[in-house]
């Protein structure tokens, strides 16, 4: 069977299951099964493929057709140009979370100390270490399973563990006593309201970890805590960046105002025009 024939058959399995972008996903499955890059797949489309590899691609296609996320099948995904390992124990990194990194890139000065709360796969921490090689990066998560995957992604960075510190615990409780304050705290916490989780596509709600999705009745359980507790761990003028739900704009604004610890806060939209990010600066006290 030639490569193009195999790709068409894999794509058919996906189309018959109503998978969007079936042709693209078929290409990704076949590339990984063969160990090819995109150029090899295109230029060698008339070549005969390894049958064992094609059989693997067919098996993967059946799993995808049954609703398993593509990224879990492949075992990795792209995030800010980095190849990030993913598995069922962690949330799959999404383009919206790349927006957090892009907001951090706009900071006027490079942060010396960065904390990534609810790190999951460690994608933000791994990117931060790559983008800011002179910065100390800390990443915390409640899930031991997630931290094991985060460790693998951070180990891909040549300065691990000197530059990146992984910590297990409930938000700031993961930090050692007398931890120095951070210039930036960034987080993609579970922020989806519990009832909304049940309405998500099956490949999300049935496969991705509930712990990383469900933020409680209003989705604010951890969001509120992070807003309230963050100032104690930020340098004066330090920055909080957090991903939030589209329905939480007024709740987040009120929480920031109620804390009295932020000099400014704003809610920003993603590329789809949906409320997605909180950007808040800790007050600098007058001397």
N, C-alpha and C positions, 0 to 999 in steps of 0.2 A: 504494500500500500504506500502510495506517495504521500509526502507531507501535506499537500493541498487536499488530497482525498481524506486524509485523517482529520484535518482541520474542519472540513465540511461535515463530516459525520459527528464530530464532537459538538459542533455548533448546532446540528439538528437535534441532538439530545437536549440541549439547553433551550432551544426555541420551542420544542414540544412541551417543555415545562414552563413556558412563558417567562423565561429569564430575560430581563432586559439586557441589551448589549451582548447578546449571545455570541456574536462573531468575535468581539474583543475578548470575552472571557474564554472562549475556545482557544484563542491564540495564547493567552496566558497559561492555560492548563497544559497545552501541548509544549510550549517553551520549557516549562519547568520539568515536565515528564522526560523531555529529551535532553535537558541540560543545555538548551540553545539560548542565544539572545535573539532579539527581534530581527536583527539583520540576517542571521543565519536561517531563520524560519522563512523569511521572504525570499532570499536569494536561492535557497535550496528547495523551493516549493515542489519541484519536479523530482527530487531525490526520493529514493525509497527509505522509509523510516524504520527504525528499530521496532520490531513487532512487540517486544516486551514493553517498551516505552509507550507505544500507542495503547496497549492494553491498560497500562497505568492511567493514561489520560482518559480512557473510556470509563474506568472505575471512578476516577475523580469527577467526571462529568455527571455520573449517576448520583454521586453524593451531592453535587451542586444542585441537580434537578430536584433532589429531595428536600432542598432548603438550607443545606449547610452553607455558611458564608464562604465565599471564595478565598478570603484571606486565611481562614483556618485550614482550608484544604491545602493551600500552598505553603502555609506555615510562616509567611512573611508578607510585608507590605511596604510601600514607599511612604516615608514621612519626611518632608522638608529635604528631600534628596538623599536621605539615609535609608538603608535597607533594615527594617525593623522586624524582629521576630514576633509573631503573635501565636496565641494558642487559646483554647476555650476558657482559660482562667483569667484572661485579661480582655478589656474593651478594645475593639479594633480602632486604631487611630483613624481619624476622619479629617477631611480638608478643613472643617470648621475649627478644629483644634490647631491646625497649622496657623490659623489667624491669630492665636495667642502668641505664637512665636514671632509672627510678623509685627505685632504690636510691640513686643519687646525689642525687636530690631530698631524700632524708631526712637528708643531712648537716647537722650542726648549724650550720656556717658555710659561706658561699659560697666555693668554691675560687678562688684568684687565678690559678692556672696549672693547666691540664688538658691531659693528653696522651692521645690516642686512637690506640692501636696497632692495626695491621691494619684501617685505617679503611674500606676497601672503597668503598662508595658515598658515604662521608662523612656518613652519616645521624646518627651519634652526635655528630660534631664540629659539624655544622650545628645540631643540637638544643641542644648545650651552649652554643654562641654565642648562641642565641636565649634560652635559659633564664638564662644568666649574662652579661649584656651588659658587665659590668665585668671579666670574666675573659679572660685570654689563652688561646687554644685552639690546640693543635698536633695535627696529624693525620699519621700516617705509614703508608706501605704499600710493599710490595716491587713491586707491579704499577704500571707506568706507565699502563696502560689504566684501572685502577681510579682512580688519582689524577686522571686527566682528567675522569672522571665526578664524583668528589668535588669537584673545582674548580667544576663547574657548579652542584652543590648548595650549595656554600658561597657562591658568588657571589650566590645569591638572598638572602643575608643582607647587610643594608645596610652592615655594617662590614667586609666582606671587601675587601682583604686585611689591613687594619689589625689586626683582632682574631684572624683565623684564619691559621695558617701551615701549609702543606702540605709534606711532606717525603717523599722517596723513599729507601728503603733497607730493610735487613733488621733489623727491630725497632729497637733503640736505636742501631744503627749509622747510622740515618738522621739522628740528631741532630748538630748542629754541636758542635765541641769547646767545652768549658767552658759547656755549657748549664746554666742555672739549674735547680734541682730543682723538681719538680711537687708540687702539693698532692694531686692525684688522677691516677692512671693507670688508664684504662679500656680494656678490650680484648675483642673478639669474634674470637679467632684461629681458624684451622682446628683443630678438636679432635675430629673424628670419626675413629675407627680406620679404617685403610685397608680392611680386610675389610668393615666395616660400610657404607662408601660404596657398595660394590657391591650392597648389599641395599636401598638407598634407592629411592624411586619414580623412574621413568624421567624424569619432568619435572625432577627435581632432579639426578640423577647424569649425565643426558645433555645437560643444558642449562646448569646453573650451573657456574662455574669450579672445577675440581678443586683448584686452588691454595688456594681459600678454604674448602674442605671437609675435605681429607685431612690429618689430623694425625699420620700415621705409624702404626706397628703398634699402639700403644696410644692413639693420639690425643694423646699427650703431648709430641710433639717441640717445639712452640712453647710449650705451656702450661708445661712444666718450665723452659724458658729464661726465660720472662717472670717466673715466681716467683723464680728465682734472680737475675736481673739487675735487677729492678725496684727493690730497696732503694737501689741506688746513685744512683737518679734521683728518689727521693721525699724530701720534707721529713720531718723527724722527726714522727712521728704521722700521716704521709701515708697515703692510702687507695689500695689496689689493688682494683679491681672487674673480674672477668673471667667470661665465659661459659664453661662447661665441659660435658662429657658426663656423662650419668647414671651411667656405669660408672666414673667417675674419682674418686669421693669420697675413698676411702682414699689413692689415689695423690697427690691434691692436698694432703690433710692432711699426709701424710708429707713431701712436698716443702717445705711451709711450715715444718714443724718442723725439717727438716734444714738449712734455710737459716740458722736462728737469728736472723734479722733482723726477725721480726715479733712484735709484742707480743701480738697476738691474730689468729686467723683462724677463719672459720666458713664452712661450706658451706650454701647456702640453696636452697630449692626454688621451682619456678615454680608457676603457677596450676594446672597439671595434677598437681602433687605430685611432679614429677621433679627430681632433683638438677640444678641449672642454673647456680648462681653461686658464685664465690669472693669473699669479702669479707675483706680482711686489712689490718691497720694496721702500719706500720713502727714499730719500737721508738723510744722517746724515751730517749736515753742520760742517765743521771744526771750532774749536774754537781757 
